[in-house]
Amino acid sequence: MPEEPTIKEEFGEEPCDMLFDMDLMGRITMVRFFNKALSEKLGYTEKELLGENVTDFLVDARSLAGAQHFGNLYASETAFRAKSRRITLKNGESMIAESYLMPMYDAENRLIGHRGMEFFSINTDFTQKT
């Protein structure tokens, strides 16, 4: 069985604002890293994110077509990069994030979910520029 690439190998060494694991349904199962400044900006704690579906935070996943697209993506074995996804903050506002997803496998090489990385510009708000 070939070695699974690491996040560092797949996406480089750039520090992320959030690193998490999710299952095949898009539910967050583990938060590995969550920048405190980001937590304050988003309005969510790490504990509040656990068990939540990633699509609940994505503005572009709110339509039926969007939900189906993301559902298909989460069940695929493809690494994914989105340069500008609009994320909903707890207060109802939104901000832009750059997102990466990389497939995760169990010991029998079965797809079990994805590891996600989120990059936000906490000091600069790009929301009005898109």
N, C-alpha and C positions, 0 to 999 in steps of 0.2 A: 504494500500500500504506500503510495507516495506521501511524503510529508506535506502537511497543510501549511501554506505560507502564513507567516505571522503578520499581524497588523503592521508592524514596522516594515517588513519586506513588501507588503502589498501597497501601503499608503505613505511610507516615508516616516521621518522622525518628527514632523511638525506636531507640537503639543495640541491636544484637542481640549475642548471645554467639557465634553461629556463622552464617556465610553460606557456602553451598555450591551447586554445580551438580550435577545428576544427569541421567542419560539416561532414556529411556523405560522402561527396565527397573527403575529405582530405584537404579542403581549410582552412587555418588558419583564424579564425574569431576574435580572441582576444589573445593578448599577455598579460598575467597576471604578468609575471616577466621575465626579460631578463638581465642577468649579463653583466655589461658594458665591462668587460675584454673579455667575450665571443663574444659580439657584434664586438669588435675590431678584434678578431681572425678570426671570420667567414667573416667579411667584410660587413655584412648586418646590417641595422638599424631595429628597431622594426617596423617602418612604412613600410619598404620595404617588410617585411614578411607578413603583413596583406593581405589577399586575395590570397596569393600564395598557391599552392598545396604542401603538405609535400613531396610527391614523387619526386618533382622537385629537392629536395636537397639530395635524397637518391641514392647513386651509384647503389645499388642492385635493384632499382625499374625502371631502365632505359630500361630493356628489356620488351617485351610484357608480358612474363610470370610473371616477377616481378611486373609490373603495375597491372595485374589482381589479383595477390596475395594480394597486398596492397589494391586494391579496395574492395576485399572481406573482408579483415580485417576491413576496416573503416566502412563497413555496418554491422558488427557483434556486438553482445552484450557481447563480451568476452574481459576481461582485457588482456593486452598483454605486454610482457617484452622481449626486445632484448638486449643482453649483449654487442654486438659489431656490430653497424651499421656504415657504412662508409658514412659520411656526406660531401657533396661538399661545399667547401668554395667559396666565390665570385671570388677569383683569379684562380679558377680551380683546386686547390689542394684539398686534402681531409684529414679528421681526423676522429677518431673513437669516437662514443658516445654510451652511454647506454641509452636506451629509454624505457619509460613506457607509456601505453595508458590505460585509464579507461573510460568506457561508461558513457555518460551523458544523462539524461532523462528530458523531460518537465513535467509539472504539471499533464498531463494525462498519465504519465509513458510510453511515446513513446520515442524511441531512437532518439536523435537529433544530436549526434556527440560524440566526445571523448575529454577528457582532457589529454594532453600530458605533460610529464616531460622528460627533456633531462639532462644528466650528462656528462660533458666533463672533461677531464684532461687538463686544460688550461696551467698548468706549465710543464706538461710532455707530450711529443708527442709520442703516442703509434702507430702512423701510420706505421712506419718502422718495428714494431715488429710483424705484423700480416701477 
